[in-house]
Amino acid sequence: MDDDSVHLSDSDEAKAAVSRLLKAIEGWATKEAQKGEAEITAFAAALASGIISFHDFTSKDCRNSRNLIGAVARAKQHLEKEHKKFDSEIDKMHIKFAQEMEELDLKIIRDRKEFKHYLISLIYAEEYNKLKTSITNIFETLDAKANYGEVSSPGFSDTSPDRRANMPAPSPAAAPAPAPAPAPTQTRAPGQSPNPLRRSPGA
């Protein structure tokens, strides 16, 4: 039973199931990337949630999933555009508010609607920046594996079968160093105290 369970994940049926799963993910991603801006943002959030472990994709998986990489690239471009838009709005409001403060104009305090828009832009810019970073990392991982083979990233170790097959054999272990010679023992004269620092009674 143990021998059978060891080889279950390597069976042709298991490999075929993985291929169907990858095709399903690729089809879903392709459809999501063709929707409107709000849906693409939601698609990017789903990718960044970590529900799909893209780092576990082998180079072969990535080469066979070009449409998936294209969908991730589409989400990446959308996030970059949105982040740039909100970042530009924030820069404009910074300049406007700075001029008003120099003129001692308290409109920034009185016009709460405008200031609320400023705060919302700050939040959106930060959220888009976080998503942009996550999606960029996913895209770069998939793209590098598809074009250059397996890659390693901090905290990630690729152990896929096609990776292990090309790994060099480990070098033979070095012979252990000889044990150090025992320290010479010192003999004591009759009547000598074992510890020369200990004083004998009456000394």
Helices and strands as residue ranges (DSSP letters): H 2-6, G 8-10, H 12-32, H 37-48, G 54-56, H 59-63, H 66-102, H 107-110, H 112-148, H 161-164
